[in-house]
Amino acid sequence: MQSLKSPHAKAPQPPNPVGPLLPKVQSLAQATRAGDWHLQWLHCSDHPLLYWITRGQGRALVQGVRTGVGAHNAIFVPAGCLHALDLSKQSIGLVLRFPAHGAGFDQCAQHLPKTPCHLRINDGAKQGELTALLDALAREQASPNPLKDPAMQAWATLAAL
């Protein structure tokens, strides 16, 4: 019996397994490129997330607890945790998506909190340290270095500590 498929049809491609296995840093502007509602509406992520707010203010709702957020606030949200972030238009910050599974997850997971955390970091040295870690991870993410994957996992583990 002949196949009904067109001879020009391409076989379905398997999903790229690299994406969820690596940490990813993006700015809040990039995270809301398709609309602010991506953060403002209650949602869950299959990845643990770290929001690092460096400028502006707003409100966060994490697991039913509403709190104010401002500059130099870090909000950690474990995977599967219901959350929303409503920030002013002037807000600037970064989002670190930790790996969901795989070797990168195993390396980071032992250092990640099991519950949501909201940290107000007042020490300028600690603020600079977290910003430098996230910037280094972002530089590594954009580099063509063939060994960037283990480097990105190492930077994410340092951020988790």
Z-matrix of the N, CA and C atoms (Angstrom, degrees):
N
C 1 1.437
C 2 1.515 1 110.27
N 3 1.322 2 116.97 1 139.94
C 4 1.445 3 120.94 2 -178.80
C 5 1.521 4 110.32 3 -85.85
N 6 1.302 5 113.85 4 151.26
C 7 1.460 6 120.16 5 177.63
C 8 1.523 7 109.37 6 -76.93
N 9 1.324 8 116.57 7 145.07
C 10 1.452 9 121.73 8 178.86
C 11 1.514 10 112.07 9 -85.33
N 12 1.291 11 117.93 10 -3.76
C 13 1.464 12 121.72 11 -179.26
C 14 1.522 13 110.23 12 -74.47
N 15 1.288 14 114.74 13 146.14
C 16 1.453 15 121.39 14 176.57
C 17 1.526 16 109.13 15 -67.69
N 18 1.317 17 117.71 16 142.45
C 19 1.471 18 119.23 17 178.59
C 20 1.521 19 111.96 18 -67.69
N 21 1.339 20 117.35 19 -15.49
C 22 1.456 21 121.38 20 -179.28
C 23 1.528 22 112.48 21 -96.05
N 24 1.312 23 117.15 22 -5.82
C 25 1.475 24 120.12 23 -178.97
C 26 1.522 25 109.58 24 -70.50
N 27 1.316 26 115.03 25 138.59
C 28 1.468 27 120.30 26 179.25
C 29 1.519 28 109.43 27 -88.64
N 30 1.300 29 114.77 28 145.35
C 31 1.463 30 119.54 29 176.09
C 32 1.527 31 108.80 30 -67.93
N 33 1.326 32 117.34 31 144.04
C 34 1.473 33 118.41 32 179.29
C 35 1.522 34 110.43 33 -62.54
N 36 1.325 35 114.78 34 138.51
C 37 1.455 36 120.96 35 -179.66
C 38 1.526 37 109.76 36 -88.26
N 39 1.332 38 117.91 37 138.05
C 40 1.462 39 119.17 38 176.50
C 41 1.524 40 109.42 39 -67.42
N 42 1.338 41 117.19 40 151.14
C 43 1.466 42 118.86 41 179.36
C 44 1.519 43 110.41 42 -63.13
N 45 1.318 44 115.44 43 149.98
C 46 1.456 45 121.59 44 -179.80
C 47 1.530 46 108.83 45 -73.06
N 48 1.339 47 119.08 46 112.91
C 49 1.456 48 121.03 47 -176.05
C 50 1.524 49 113.01 48 -76.85
N 51 1.325 50 119.09 49 -9.38
C 52 1.459 51 120.77 50 -175.35
C 53 1.521 52 111.96 51 -72.54
N 54 1.337 53 118.14 52 -39.48
C 55 1.453 54 122.66 53 -175.16
C 56 1.517 55 114.96 54 -48.28
N 57 1.346 56 118.93 55 -61.21
C 58 1.456 57 119.08 56 -176.11
C 59 1.527 58 113.73 57 -72.91
N 60 1.328 59 117.95 58 -9.85
C 61 1.458 60 120.24 59 -178.01
C 62 1.521 61 112.81 60 -86.82
N 63 1.334 62 117.29 61 -11.25
C 64 1.457 63 120.78 62 -177.62
C 65 1.521 64 111.15 63 -115.02
N 66 1.315 65 116.89 64 148.02
C 67 1.463 66 118.75 65 173.08
C 68 1.523 67 109.89 66 -68.50
N 69 1.317 68 116.23 67 156.67
C 70 1.457 69 120.21 68 -179.95
C 71 1.521 70 108.92 69 -141.76
N 72 1.329 71 116.48 70 132.46
C 73 1.469 72 122.20 71 176.41
C 74 1.514 73 108.02 72 -111.62
N 75 1.319 74 115.49 73 136.82
C 76 1.461 75 120.11 74 172.11
C 77 1.517 76 108.35 75 -148.28
N 78 1.316 77 115.18 76 157.10
C 79 1.459 78 119.75 77 178.79
C 80 1.519 79 109.33 78 -74.44
N 81 1.333 80 115.81 79 162.67
C 82 1.465 81 119.27 80 175.41
C 83 1.527 82 110.21 81 -60.99
N 84 1.336 83 116.93 82 -35.49
C 85 1.471 84 120.49 83 178.41
C 86 1.528 85 110.82 84 -62.25
N 87 1.322 86 117.03 85 -40.97
C 88 1.460 87 120.10 86 177.65
C 89 1.526 88 110.98 87 -68.23
N 90 1.317 89 116.62 88 -37.35
C 91 1.469 90 120.70 89 -179.24
C 92 1.523 91 111.76 90 -67.25
N 93 1.330 92 116.83 91 -25.99
C 94 1.466 93 120.43 92 -178.10
C 95 1.525 94 111.41 93 -111.00
N 96 1.314 95 117.40 94 20.09
C 97 1.465 96 121.62 95 -177.55
C 98 1.529 97 111.85 96 -55.30
N 99 1.325 98 117.24 97 -39.30
C 100 1.464 99 120.65 98 -178.97
C 101 1.526 100 112.06 99 -82.84
N 102 1.324 101 117.07 100 -3.74
C 103 1.466 102 121.09 101 179.47
C 104 1.515 103 111.11 102 142.31
N 105 1.338 104 115.02 103 144.93
C 106 1.467 105 119.71 104 179.53
C 107 1.519 106 112.30 105 -61.08
N 108 1.318 107 116.50 106 -25.18
C 109 1.450 108 119.32 107 -176.77
C 110 1.530 109 112.50 108 -61.55
N 111 1.326 110 117.86 109 -18.32
C 112 1.471 111 119.87 110 178.15
C 113 1.524 112 111.76 111 -61.46
N 114 1.327 113 117.17 112 -28.06
C 115 1.462 114 120.61 113 175.39
C 116 1.522 115 112.14 114 -103.07
N 117 1.329 116 117.79 115 -29.95
C 118 1.455 117 121.33 116 -172.47
C 119 1.518 118 113.78 117 -74.74
N 120 1.301 119 118.44 118 -30.49
C 121 1.458 120 120.90 119 -179.75
C 122 1.518 121 109.31 120 -83.96
N 123 1.329 122 115.63 121 147.29
C 124 1.461 123 120.04 122 176.93
C 125 1.527 124 109.49 123 -60.81
N 126 1.296 125 115.38 124 131.42
C 127 1.457 126 120.13 125 179.81
C 128 1.521 127 109.90 126 -156.29
N 129 1.309 128 115.50 127 164.98
C 130 1.469 129 123.05 128 174.75
C 131 1.522 130 107.48 129 -117.67
N 132 1.303 131 115.44 130 152.61
C 133 1.458 132 120.90 131 175.33
C 134 1.517 133 108.20 132 -120.87
N 135 1.309 134 116.88 133 146.10
C 136 1.460 135 119.46 134 176.35
C 137 1.524 136 111.64 135 -83.19
N 138 1.345 137 116.52 136 1.77
C 139 1.458 138 122.81 137 177.41
C 140 1.530 139 109.21 138 -117.36
N 141 1.325 140 118.35 139 144.84
C 142 1.471 141 118.99 140 167.58
C 143 1.528 142 108.69 141 -66.03
N 144 1.330 143 117.66 142 141.44
C 145 1.454 144 122.65 143 -176.63
C 146 1.520 145 111.14 144 -126.62
N 147 1.322 146 115.83 145 146.38
C 148 1.452 147 122.18 146 172.08
C 149 1.519 148 107.58 147 -125.49
N 150 1.335 149 116.11 148 116.54
C 151 1.465 150 121.49 149 175.23
C 152 1.520 151 107.29 150 -96.94
N 153 1.326 152 117.28 151 126.83
C 154 1.467 153 122.45 152 178.49
C 155 1.520 154 106.67 153 -118.99
N 156 1.331 155 116.24 154 107.79
C 157 1.457 156 122.79 155 -176.99
C 158 1.529 157 107.39 156 -94.04
N 159 1.329 158 117.28 157 122.58
C 160 1.463 159 120.56 158 -178.56
C 161 1.523 160 112.90 159 -108.00
N 162 1.336 161 116.47 160 -15.43
C 163 1.460 162 119.62 161 178.50
C 164 1.522 163 108.73 162 -156.87
N 165 1.332 164 115.66 163 145.49
C 166 1.456 165 120.45 164 177.74
C 167 1.516 166 111.71 165 99.22
N 168 1.317 167 114.50 166 -172.06
C 169 1.462 168 120.00 167 -179.70
C 170 1.514 169 109.45 168 -154.03
N 171 1.315 170 115.40 169 169.56
C 172 1.453 171 120.62 170 179.67
C 173 1.515 172 110.18 171 173.07
N 174 1.322 173 115.15 172 -155.50
C 175 1.463 174 121.66 173 -179.16
C 176 1.513 175 109.48 174 -130.55
N 177 1.320 176 114.45 175 146.24
C 178 1.460 177 120.69 176 174.35
C 179 1.521 178 108.34 177 -122.27
N 180 1.316 179 116.15 178 141.32
C 181 1.456 180 122.51 179 174.67
C 182 1.519 181 106.02 180 -123.24
N 183 1.327 182 116.03 181 111.73
C 184 1.456 183 120.96 182 -177.11
C 185 1.526 184 108.04 183 -129.76
N 186 1.341 185 115.53 184 120.02
C 187 1.466 186 122.16 185 -179.21
C 188 1.530 187 111.53 186 52.32
N 189 1.316 188 117.35 187 39.89
C 190 1.452 189 121.92 188 176.28
C 191 1.516 190 115.50 189 83.50
N 192 1.322 191 118.15 190 0.67
C 193 1.466 192 122.18 191 179.74
C 194 1.525 193 108.42 192 -106.98
N 195 1.347 194 115.37 193 120.08
C 196 1.463 195 120.68 194 179.53
C 197 1.526 196 108.93 195 -96.08
N 198 1.321 197 115.93 196 135.90
C 199 1.460 198 120.99 197 179.91
C 200 1.524 199 109.72 198 -146.16
N 201 1.314 200 116.04 199 152.79
C 202 1.457 201 120.39 200 175.62
C 203 1.516 202 110.14 201 -80.66
N 204 1.331 203 115.91 202 144.43
C 205 1.461 204 121.04 203 176.80
C 206 1.523 205 108.51 204 -126.36
N 207 1.300 206 115.34 205 151.87
C 208 1.454 207 121.09 206 179.32
C 209 1.513 208 110.18 207 -149.37
N 210 1.325 209 114.85 208 -165.67
C 211 1.460 210 120.22 209 -179.29
C 212 1.527 211 110.31 210 -60.56
N 213 1.313 212 114.87 211 141.81
C 214 1.461 213 123.98 212 177.95
C 215 1.527 214 112.28 213 64.46
N 216 1.337 215 114.71 214 38.95
C 217 1.455 216 121.90 215 173.25
C 218 1.520 217 107.86 216 -110.47
N 219 1.323 218 115.84 217 136.57
C 220 1.456 219 122.19 218 174.94
C 221 1.525 220 107.02 219 -115.27
N 222 1.318 221 115.80 220 130.20
C 223 1.461 222 120.89 221 178.99
C 224 1.519 223 107.15 222 -122.23
N 225 1.331 224 115.48 223 117.53
C 226 1.463 225 120.22 224 176.84
C 227 1.518 226 107.93 225 -100.83
N 228 1.338 227 115.70 226 130.92
C 229 1.458 228 122.17 227 179.43
C 230 1.528 229 107.95 228 -124.71
N 231 1.345 230 117.78 229 114.61
C 232 1.468 231 119.40 230 178.09
C 233 1.530 232 111.54 231 -65.28
N 234 1.299 233 116.81 232 161.47
C 235 1.463 234 121.59 233 177.51
C 236 1.530 235 109.03 234 -60.21
N 237 1.327 236 115.89 235 139.68
C 238 1.454 237 121.13 236 177.51
C 239 1.517 238 114.92 237 80.30
N 240 1.317 239 117.75 238 5.11
C 241 1.466 240 122.72 239 -177.65
C 242 1.533 241 109.17 240 -91.59
N 243 1.331 242 116.93 241 128.23
C 244 1.453 243 122.50 242 -179.91
C 245 1.527 244 109.38 243 -71.52
N 246 1.347 245 116.95 244 126.53
C 247 1.465 246 119.85 245 -177.71
C 248 1.529 247 111.81 246 -155.56
N 249 1.337 248 114.42 247 160.77
C 250 1.459 249 122.63 248 174.95
C 251 1.521 250 107.19 249 -148.65
N 252 1.315 251 116.31 250 148.89
C 253 1.453 252 122.38 251 -179.57
C 254 1.529 253 108.19 252 -133.02
N 255 1.322 254 116.48 253 116.02
C 256 1.456 255 122.21 254 -178.45
C 257 1.525 256 107.45 255 -113.72
N 258 1.332 257 116.12 256 101.47
C 259 1.462 258 121.93 257 -175.25
C 260 1.522 259 110.90 258 -111.99
N 261 1.335 260 115.65 259 154.49
C 262 1.460 261 120.38 260 176.87
C 263 1.529 262 109.55 261 -68.05
N 264 1.311 263 116.26 262 162.10
C 265 1.471 264 121.43 263 -179.07
C 266 1.531 265 112.02 264 -63.99
N 267 1.337 266 117.64 265 -25.13
C 268 1.461 267 121.24 266 -178.48
C 269 1.533 268 112.49 267 -84.03
N 270 1.308 269 117.48 268 -1.34
C 271 1.465 270 120.66 269 -175.80
C 272 1.523 271 111.44 270 -70.14
N 273 1.314 272 114.36 271 142.00
C 274 1.463 273 122.37 272 177.53
C 275 1.516 274 107.02 273 -130.91
N 276 1.306 275 116.31 274 142.24
C 277 1.449 276 119.68 275 178.57
C 278 1.515 277 111.26 276 -178.83
N 279 1.320 278 114.91 277 -174.94
C 280 1.456 279 122.65 278 -179.09
C 281 1.519 280 109.65 279 -129.15
N 282 1.323 281 115.36 280 153.34
C 283 1.461 282 121.96 281 175.40
C 284 1.522 283 107.08 282 -122.53
N 285 1.325 284 116.39 283 125.64
C 286 1.464 285 121.76 284 175.31
C 287 1.517 286 107.64 285 -107.41
N 288 1.321 287 115.65 286 118.14
C 289 1.459 288 121.63 287 175.17
C 290 1.519 289 107.56 288 -97.94
N 291 1.323 290 115.78 289 112.74
C 292 1.463 291 120.65 290 178.36
C 293 1.524 292 109.11 291 -75.75
N 294 1.332 293 118.66 292 157.86
C 295 1.460 294 120.90 293 177.82
C 296 1.535 295 110.61 294 -60.19
N 297 1.342 296 116.03 295 147.47
C 298 1.462 297 121.01 296 -179.67
C 299 1.524 298 111.61 297 -86.68
N 300 1.312 299 117.11 298 -28.09
C 301 1.463 300 121.85 299 -178.84
C 302 1.514 301 108.41 300 -164.88
N 303 1.303 302 116.32 301 176.15
C 304 1.458 303 120.48 302 178.15
C 305 1.520 304 112.56 303 92.22
N 306 1.321 305 115.12 304 -170.07
C 307 1.465 306 121.15 305 -175.35
C 308 1.525 307 111.47 306 -61.47
N 309 1.325 308 117.07 307 -40.64
C 310 1.457 309 120.27 308 179.51
C 311 1.516 310 111.97 309 -63.85
N 312 1.330 311 116.29 310 -36.82
C 313 1.462 312 120.07 311 179.03
C 314 1.525 313 110.41 312 -68.25
N 315 1.336 314 116.08 313 -44.80
C 316 1.459 315 119.84 314 -179.39
C 317 1.522 316 111.09 315 -58.62
N 318 1.319 317 116.26 316 -37.05
C 319 1.456 318 121.29 317 -179.30
C 320 1.530 319 110.97 318 -69.14
N 321 1.328 320 117.32 319 -40.11
C 322 1.472 321 121.75 320 -176.61
C 323 1.524 322 112.87 321 -86.49
N 324 1.332 323 117.40 322 -35.39
C 325 1.464 324 121.67 323 -168.36
C 326 1.516 325 113.44 324 -58.29
N 327 1.301 326 117.67 325 -35.61
C 328 1.459 327 119.60 326 -178.34
C 329 1.521 328 112.44 327 -67.18
N 330 1.332 329 117.93 328 -17.43
C 331 1.462 330 121.47 329 -179.11
C 332 1.525 331 112.90 330 -103.68
N 333 1.339 332 117.53 331 -10.23
C 334 1.458 333 120.87 332 -177.65
C 335 1.525 334 110.59 333 -82.62
N 336 1.335 335 117.34 334 143.65
C 337 1.467 336 120.12 335 174.99
C 338 1.525 337 110.36 336 -65.06
N 339 1.309 338 116.93 337 153.44
C 340 1.468 339 121.74 338 178.52
C 341 1.525 340 111.58 339 -88.75
N 342 1.332 341 116.99 340 -15.73
C 343 1.455 342 121.95 341 -179.61
C 344 1.534 343 108.93 342 -122.54
N 345 1.334 344 117.66 343 160.79
C 346 1.467 345 119.75 344 177.97
C 347 1.526 346 111.38 345 -61.85
N 348 1.313 347 116.20 346 147.82
C 349 1.471 348 122.04 347 179.51
C 350 1.523 349 109.38 348 -134.81
N 351 1.317 350 115.18 349 142.13
C 352 1.465 351 121.35 350 173.85
C 353 1.517 352 106.76 351 -126.26
N 354 1.324 353 116.67 352 113.99
C 355 1.459 354 121.97 353 -178.22
C 356 1.520 355 109.82 354 -111.58
N 357 1.319 356 116.00 355 130.14
C 358 1.469 357 121.66 356 171.40
C 359 1.523 358 105.78 357 -103.00
N 360 1.315 359 116.55 358 107.89
C 361 1.462 360 121.30 359 -172.85
C 362 1.519 361 108.69 360 -96.66
N 363 1.340 362 116.64 361 110.17
C 364 1.459 363 122.24 362 -176.81
C 365 1.520 364 113.04 363 -94.12
N 366 1.318 365 117.70 364 -23.52
C 367 1.457 366 122.45 365 -177.63
C 368 1.535 367 109.90 366 -76.17
N 369 1.325 368 116.46 367 119.53
C 370 1.460 369 121.59 368 -178.11
C 371 1.515 370 113.41 369 -58.49
N 372 1.328 371 117.41 370 -35.64
C 373 1.464 372 120.72 371 179.95
C 374 1.530 373 110.64 372 -66.81
N 375 1.330 374 117.26 373 -40.12
C 376 1.472 375 121.13 374 179.23
C 377 1.527 376 111.02 375 -69.52
N 378 1.343 377 116.73 376 -36.63
C 379 1.460 378 120.81 377 176.34
C 380 1.524 379 110.18 378 -61.23
N 381 1.332 380 115.38 379 -46.45
C 382 1.461 381 120.59 380 179.32
C 383 1.516 382 112.20 381 -64.52
N 384 1.330 383 116.62 382 -36.06
C 385 1.461 384 120.82 383 -179.62
C 386 1.532 385 111.13 384 -64.95
N 387 1.335 386 116.91 385 -46.49
C 388 1.466 387 119.72 386 179.89
C 389 1.531 388 110.76 387 -66.70
N 390 1.311 389 116.97 388 -41.61
C 391 1.472 390 120.59 389 178.09
C 392 1.527 391 110.18 390 -62.15
N 393 1.321 392 117.64 391 -41.92
C 394 1.469 393 121.24 392 179.47
C 395 1.527 394 111.20 393 -64.45
N 396 1.340 395 118.12 394 -39.77
C 397 1.467 396 120.96 395 178.04
C 398 1.531 397 111.15 396 -62.66
N 399 1.325 398 115.52 397 -45.49
C 400 1.465 399 119.02 398 -179.12
C 401 1.528 400 111.33 399 -68.68
N 402 1.331 401 117.66 400 -36.69
C 403 1.465 402 120.68 401 176.47
C 404 1.530 403 111.16 402 -65.43
N 405 1.332 404 116.81 403 -40.83
C 406 1.459 405 120.42 404 178.59
C 407 1.527 406 110.56 405 -63.58
N 408 1.322 407 116.27 406 -40.81
C 409 1.463 408 119.75 407 178.23
C 410 1.527 409 110.33 408 -64.61
N 411 1.327 410 117.31 409 -40.94
C 412 1.466 411 121.05 410 178.61
C 413 1.534 412 110.95 411 -64.37
N 414 1.334 413 117.61 412 -39.94
C 415 1.475 414 120.48 413 177.70
C 416 1.526 415 110.35 414 -64.14
N 417 1.322 416 115.96 415 -42.08
C 418 1.466 417 120.79 416 179.80
C 419 1.525 418 110.07 417 -64.41
N 420 1.321 419 115.94 418 -40.60
C 421 1.466 420 122.03 419 179.97
C 422 1.529 421 110.79 420 -60.29
N 423 1.321 422 117.30 421 -36.72
C 424 1.465 423 121.95 422 -177.76
C 425 1.523 424 113.28 423 -87.13
N 426 1.320 425 118.14 424 -8.99
C 427 1.465 426 120.20 425 -174.93
C 428 1.530 427 111.20 426 -81.12
N 429 1.331 428 116.47 427 153.96
C 430 1.464 429 120.33 428 176.78
C 431 1.542 430 112.30 429 -87.00
N 432 1.313 431 117.44 430 7.65
C 433 1.460 432 122.35 431 -177.56
C 434 1.533 433 110.25 432 -56.95
N 435 1.338 434 118.20 433 126.66
C 436 1.468 435 119.65 434 -179.68
C 437 1.533 436 113.02 435 -66.96
N 438 1.318 437 117.62 436 -18.18
C 439 1.474 438 120.78 437 179.35
C 440 1.523 439 111.73 438 -102.09
N 441 1.333 440 116.60 439 24.22
C 442 1.462 441 118.68 440 -176.60
C 443 1.531 442 112.55 441 -71.50
N 444 1.331 443 119.01 442 -27.19
C 445 1.466 444 120.44 443 -177.37
C 446 1.527 445 112.52 444 -60.11
N 447 1.347 446 119.47 445 -52.14
C 448 1.466 447 117.98 446 177.94
C 449 1.527 448 112.72 447 -66.05
N 450 1.334 449 116.82 448 -30.63
C 451 1.466 450 119.93 449 177.93
C 452 1.524 451 110.06 450 -66.57
N 453 1.337 452 117.33 451 -42.13
C 454 1.464 453 120.77 452 178.79
C 455 1.524 454 110.83 453 -63.95
N 456 1.318 455 117.15 454 -39.87
C 457 1.464 456 120.60 455 178.14
C 458 1.525 457 110.56 456 -64.57
N 459 1.311 458 116.97 457 -37.84
C 460 1.465 459 120.76 458 179.06
C 461 1.524 460 110.98 459 -67.08
N 462 1.344 461 118.18 460 -42.91
C 463 1.458 462 121.42 461 178.17
C 464 1.531 463 110.55 462 -63.35
N 465 1.332 464 116.95 463 -40.37
C 466 1.470 465 120.40 464 179.25
C 467 1.524 466 110.46 465 -66.09
N 468 1.322 467 117.89 466 -37.18
C 469 1.461 468 121.01 467 177.75
C 470 1.524 469 109.75 468 -65.54
N 471 1.317 470 117.51 469 -41.37
C 472 1.453 471 120.16 470 176.48
C 473 1.530 472 111.47 471 -61.92
N 474 1.323 473 117.19 472 -39.91
C 475 1.466 474 120.59 473 176.88
C 476 1.522 475 111.10 474 -64.76
N 477 1.326 476 116.63 475 -35.31
C 478 1.467 477 120.33 476 179.58
C 479 1.523 478 111.66 477 -67.47
N 480 1.327 479 116.43 478 -29.77
C 481 1.461 480 119.51 479 -179.90
C 482 1.505 481 110.04 480 -70.20
